[in-house]
């Protein structure tokens, strides 16, 4: 299962769902971290610009990369409404083969579980090798993981969200969850139902995420030449444990 599949279809619904669930909880955390480092940063999987745009508006020098053209179309629309001097650079590309020179960035971030879309060891190793390559010596890499997806209970066709979608009418998310425990994969089968008056449209797709244990992830980082500096369990800098709401790893290039 290729982790990048489904994200093009998800693009029209990503911001709507995010606003009702995750919201902007992580924005202040990454903004503080980038401001502390006082360097330029690369956001992996920048998507619709949910994080990239507020970071750039805060005066930080950021570049975003994503492979999904529909996601980036939305990011570019956001950027076009910004003052020209604040606009971040946006690049379409593959995080397993970053189109940047070595040591180009003082910081790289992989927020909101995007690294869990790397569904094989080969892809994870390639991406970490590229992160290490484009980081400057002592540059910081930040990863934000969704915890313990393999422990989520499987279910079928459950209504997860329902709400207004502006002039587009109402949206309902009907979701199923499947687990491939042998491979550590969690598959979300999504159906978004849009109702506008008597018109009803449906969009179906799947998103696949991989979870590996924290110890294994740290070992992968170290093999890529990155030294773990902190493991956090929330966006206030609290300590990590297996029950934490988020898993944040900060590592520096040796």
Secondary structure, DSSP 8 states (H G I E B T S, - for coil): --TTTTHHHHHHHHHHHHHHTTTTTTHHHHHHHHHHHTS-EEEET-TTSTTHHHHHHTT--EEEEES-HHHHHHHHHHHHTS-GGG--EEEE--TTS--S-TT-EEEEEE-TTGGGG--SHHHHHHHHHHHHHHEEEEEEEEEEEETTGGGS--EEEEEEEEEE-GGG-EEEEEEEEEEETTTTEEEEEEEEEEEETTEEEEEEEEEEEE---HHHHHHHHHHTTEEEEEEESSTT--B--TT-SEEEEEEEE-
